[in-house]
């Protein structure tokens, strides 16, 4: 993981607006435009000037093509990921060192700086007992789904990037809220109508 993605910016996250039960209705076209502006700022602030878009509106950039095995249609791909808000607040990861860093941050540095309940949610999300496992899919650049497991924007971003990468590569995808968790958000860490991003890192390919 790069240092920039370990930044934990928590000051603005409100527990009440992301509890998974509150639905904040907005005009989808207006929200998509707002999200697109926020995503462009996220990419440009990182210095990712050459990012591209899928037809659905997911932004992506290949940061490292990797030097291992290439990824082809129908390959069985194992990959690590880190999910974050556009503020760099990490809400999920398959990388143990990242989760451990977040837990250490909240144990040692952040007591009293955020809502107490939210503080406990971060500690529970990245608890010492948590298992960290990469994801495994059969890859298709034309789209793949595993029912009930992946949001649409994540599927679109993976489909757009993996065939351009090898094992050991690294990509960033940024997803408008309508293709992420929409008007409901997800738990306390992803408020409603929130665009999100993922770092994707293929670690193994098995040819079918």
C-alpha positions as CSV (number, residue, x, y, z in Angstrom):
1,X,0.0,0.0,0.0
2,X,1.2,3.5,-0.8
3,X,1.3,6.0,2.1
4,X,-1.3,8.2,0.7
5,X,-3.9,5.6,1.0
6,X,-3.3,5.2,4.7
7,X,-4.5,8.7,5.5
8,X,-7.5,8.5,7.9
9,X,-9.6,11.6,7.4
10,X,-12.5,11.3,9.8
11,X,-13.6,14.7,10.9
12,X,-16.6,15.1,8.6
13,X,-18.1,11.6,8.7
14,X,-21.4,11.7,10.6
15,X,-22.7,8.5,12.2
16,X,-26.3,9.4,11.7
17,X,-26.2,10.0,8.0
18,X,-24.6,6.7,7.2
19,X,-26.3,4.2,9.5
20,X,-27.7,2.2,6.6
21,X,-31.3,3.0,7.4
22,X,-31.5,6.6,6.2
23,X,-32.4,7.1,2.5
24,X,-31.5,10.6,1.2
25,X,-33.4,11.1,-2.1
26,X,-31.8,13.2,-4.8
27,X,-32.1,13.8,-8.5
28,X,-29.9,11.1,-10.0
29,X,-28.7,13.2,-12.9
30,X,-27.7,16.1,-10.5
31,X,-26.0,13.6,-8.1
32,X,-24.1,12.0,-11.0
33,X,-22.8,15.4,-12.1
34,X,-21.8,16.2,-8.5
35,X,-20.1,12.9,-8.1
36,X,-18.2,13.3,-11.4
37,X,-16.8,16.6,-10.3
38,X,-15.7,15.2,-7.0
39,X,-14.1,12.2,-8.7
40,X,-12.3,14.5,-11.2
41,X,-10.9,16.5,-8.2
42,X,-9.9,13.3,-6.4
43,X,-8.0,12.0,-9.5
44,X,-6.4,15.4,-10.2
45,X,-5.4,16.0,-6.6
46,X,-3.6,12.7,-6.7
47,X,-1.8,13.7,-9.9
48,X,-3.6,11.1,-11.9
49,X,-4.1,13.2,-15.1
50,X,-4.6,10.3,-17.5
51,X,-7.6,8.7,-16.0
52,X,-10.3,7.2,-18.2
53,X,-14.0,6.4,-18.0
54,X,-16.1,3.3,-18.5
55,X,-19.4,3.7,-20.4
56,X,-21.2,3.7,-17.1
57,X,-19.2,6.6,-15.7
58,X,-16.6,4.8,-13.5
59,X,-13.2,6.5,-13.6
60,X,-10.0,4.4,-13.6
61,X,-6.3,4.7,-14.1
62,X,-3.6,2.0,-14.3
63,X,-0.8,3.1,-12.0
64,X,1.4,0.0,-12.4
65,X,1.0,-2.5,-15.2
66,X,2.8,-5.2,-13.2
67,X,5.5,-7.6,-14.4
68,X,3.8,-10.9,-13.6
69,X,1.4,-13.1,-15.6
70,X,-1.0,-11.2,-17.9
71,X,-4.8,-11.4,-17.2
72,X,-6.9,-12.8,-20.1
73,X,-10.5,-13.6,-20.6
74,X,-11.8,-16.5,-18.4
75,X,-8.7,-16.4,-16.1
76,X,-9.3,-17.1,-12.5
77,X,-7.9,-14.0,-10.8
78,X,-7.0,-13.4,-7.1
79,X,-6.7,-9.8,-6.1
80,X,-6.3,-7.5,-3.1
81,X,-8.3,-4.3,-2.7
82,X,-8.7,-1.3,-0.5
83,X,-11.9,0.7,-0.5
84,X,-11.9,4.4,0.5
85,X,-14.0,7.5,0.4
86,X,-12.6,10.3,-1.8
87,X,-11.2,11.8,1.4
88,X,-8.9,8.8,1.7
89,X,-10.9,7.4,4.6
90,X,-10.5,3.6,4.3
91,X,-13.7,1.6,4.9
92,X,-12.6,-1.8,3.8
93,X,-9.5,-3.7,2.7
94,X,-8.2,-7.2,2.1
95,X,-4.7,-6.2,3.1
96,X,-3.9,-7.0,6.7
97,X,-1.1,-4.4,7.0
98,X,-3.5,-1.7,6.0
99,X,-6.2,-2.9,8.5
100,X,-3.6,-3.2,11.2
101,X,-2.4,0.4,10.5
102,X,-5.9,1.7,10.8
103,X,-6.6,-0.1,14.1
104,X,-3.3,1.2,15.5
105,X,-4.2,4.7,14.4
106,X,-7.5,4.6,16.3
107,X,-6.1,2.8,19.3
108,X,-3.2,5.2,19.8
109,X,-3.9,8.6,18.1
110,X,-7.6,9.3,17.7
111,X,-9.4,8.8,21.0
112,X,-11.6,11.8,21.5
113,X,-11.1,13.2,18.0
114,X,-14.2,11.5,16.5
115,X,-17.6,10.5,17.6
116,X,-17.1,7.7,20.3
117,X,-19.5,5.3,18.5
118,X,-17.7,5.9,15.2
119,X,-14.4,5.3,16.9
120,X,-15.6,2.0,18.1
121,X,-17.0,1.1,14.6
122,X,-13.5,1.6,13.1
123,X,-11.9,-0.6,15.8
124,X,-14.6,-3.3,15.2
125,X,-14.2,-3.1,11.4
126,X,-10.5,-3.6,11.6
127,X,-10.4,-5.7,14.7
128,X,-7.4,-7.9,15.6
129,X,-9.5,-11.0,15.0
130,X,-10.6,-10.0,11.5
131,X,-9.5,-12.3,8.6
132,X,-8.1,-10.6,5.6
133,X,-8.6,-12.5,2.3
134,X,-8.2,-11.4,-1.3
135,X,-11.1,-11.7,-3.7
136,X,-11.3,-14.4,-6.3
137,X,-13.2,-14.1,-9.6
138,X,-13.3,-15.5,-13.1
139,X,-12.4,-12.5,-15.1
140,X,-14.3,-11.1,-18.1
141,X,-13.7,-7.7,-19.7
142,X,-17.4,-7.7,-20.9
143,X,-18.6,-7.8,-17.3
144,X,-19.0,-10.4,-14.6
145,X,-21.3,-10.7,-11.6
146,X,-21.5,-12.7,-8.4
147,X,-25.0,-12.2,-7.1
148,X,-25.3,-10.2,-3.9
149,X,-21.5,-9.6,-3.5
150,X,-20.3,-6.7,-5.7
151,X,-21.7,-3.3,-6.4
152,X,-22.1,-2.4,-10.1
153,X,-19.4,0.2,-10.2
154,X,-16.8,-2.2,-8.7
155,X,-17.7,-4.8,-11.4
156,X,-17.4,-2.2,-14.1
157,X,-14.0,-0.9,-12.8
158,X,-12.5,-4.4,-12.5
159,X,-13.7,-5.3,-15.9
160,X,-12.2,-2.2,-17.5
161,X,-8.8,-2.5,-15.8
162,X,-7.7,-6.1,-15.4
163,X,-7.2,-7.0,-19.0
164,X,-4.7,-4.0,-19.1
165,X,-2.7,-5.3,-16.1
166,X,-0.4,-8.1,-15.1
167,X,0.0,-9.8,-11.7
168,X,1.8,-7.2,-9.5
169,X,0.0,-4.3,-11.1
170,X,-2.1,-1.6,-9.4
171,X,-5.1,0.4,-10.5
172,X,-7.4,2.9,-9.0
173,X,-11.1,3.1,-9.8
174,X,-13.5,5.8,-8.6
175,X,-17.3,5.1,-8.6
176,X,-20.2,7.5,-8.7
177,X,-22.6,7.0,-5.8
178,X,-25.4,5.7,-8.0
179,X,-23.1,2.8,-9.0
180,X,-21.9,2.3,-5.4
181,X,-24.2,2.4,-2.3
182,X,-26.6,5.0,-3.7
183,X,-29.2,6.8,-1.6
184,X,-28.9,4.5,1.4
185,X,-25.1,4.4,1.9
186,X,-23.6,1.4,3.7
187,X,-23.3,1.3,7.5
188,X,-21.7,4.1,9.4
189,X,-18.7,4.5,7.2
190,X,-20.3,5.2,3.8
191,X,-22.9,8.0,4.0
192,X,-25.8,8.2,1.4
193,X,-24.9,9.6,-2.0
194,X,-21.2,9.1,-1.5
195,X,-18.8,8.4,-4.4
196,X,-16.1,5.9,-3.4
197,X,-12.8,4.5,-4.8
198,X,-10.9,1.3,-4.7
199,X,-7.2,0.3,-5.2
200,X,-7.0,-3.0,-7.0
201,X,-3.9,-5.2,-7.0
202,X,-3.9,-8.6,-8.8
203,X,-1.8,-11.1,-6.9
204,X,-2.4,-14.4,-8.8
205,X,-3.7,-15.7,-12.1
206,X,-4.8,-19.3,-12.9
207,X,-5.3,-20.0,-16.6
208,X,-8.5,-21.8,-17.3
